[in-house]
Amino acid sequence: MGQLLKILGRTSSINVRKVLWTCQELGIAYEREDWGIGFASTHDPAFLALNPNAQVPVVIDENGVLWESNTICRYLVGKHGRSDLLPVDPAARARVEQWMDWQATELNPSWGYAFHALVRKNPDFQDPQRIAAGVKGWNEKMGLLEEQLNRTGAYVAGTEFSLADVLIGLSVHRWRQTPMERPDYPAVTAYCKRLDQRQGFAEYASAAHS
């Protein structure tokens, strides 16, 4: 039997919640320690020895230490043989991973300024023009997701739930909870209703985990 998975990171982190929801989908046990804002500092030498980027989450198991949330999710799904969440076939896998990468490289950066200004109320993020630009850019990215969901009629990468939906589902929830003007995207609304049926989404996309 392998070592019990240890997850380092606070539940207020959306990236930590990606890993927690993935664990829920896999039905695997873990222990979690709070690290990050409001808890133990990720600049502590002990944490930096695990992740020199000083970011959560970090996971530890019998195979060692991993960081970067999307990589951790891929690893856990592969380790537990869940090809329904991340296919083995190269073409099918690529369709899931392209949306996982889109979430990390396109969608996430679009919300940075607006989210810190409107939700976190960070005094360093209060330029009205940059807030407006951030909201516009965020809504535009969500418009791309609306188009994709209209094509699939169900989930991000196709007709079946996949690992891409764990990552993007949490991001969509954040967009819907942020106090700003948003276009009416019916396919995104229907998508969230489908995700509401999953225990992991209900638990880790709640307003308490903004």
Stockholm file with secondary structure:
# STOCKHOLM 1.0

chainA/1-210         MGQLLKILGRTSSINVRKVLWTCQELGIAYEREDWGIGFASTHDPAFLALNPNAQVPVVIDENGVLWESNTICRYLVGKHGRSDLLPVDPAARARVEQWMDWQATELNPSWGYAFHALVRKNPDFQDPQRIAAGVKGWNEKMGLLEEQLNRTGAYVAGTEFSLADVLIGLSVHRWRQTPMERPDYPAVTAYCKRLDQRQGFAEYASAAHS
#=GR chainA/1-210 SS CCCCEEEESCTTCHHHHHHHHHHHHHTCCEEEECBSTTSBCTTSHHHHTTCTTCCSCEEEETTEEEESHHHHHHHHHHHTTCTTTSCSSHHHHHHHHHHHHHIIIIIHHHHHHHHHHHTSCCTTSCCHHHHHHHHHHHHHHHHHHHHHHHHHSSSSSSSSCCHHHHHHHHHHHHHHHSSSCCCCCHHHHHHHHHHTTSHHHHHHSSGGGC
#=GC SS_cons         CCCCEEEESCTTCHHHHHHHHHHHHHTCCEEEECBSTTSBCTTSHHHHTTCTTCCSCEEEETTEEEESHHHHHHHHHHHTTCTTTSCSSHHHHHHHHHHHHHIIIIIHHHHHHHHHHHTSCCTTSCCHHHHHHHHHHHHHHHHHHHHHHHHHSSSSSSSSCCHHHHHHHHHHHHHHHSSSCCCCCHHHHHHHHHHTTSHHHHHHSSGGGC
//
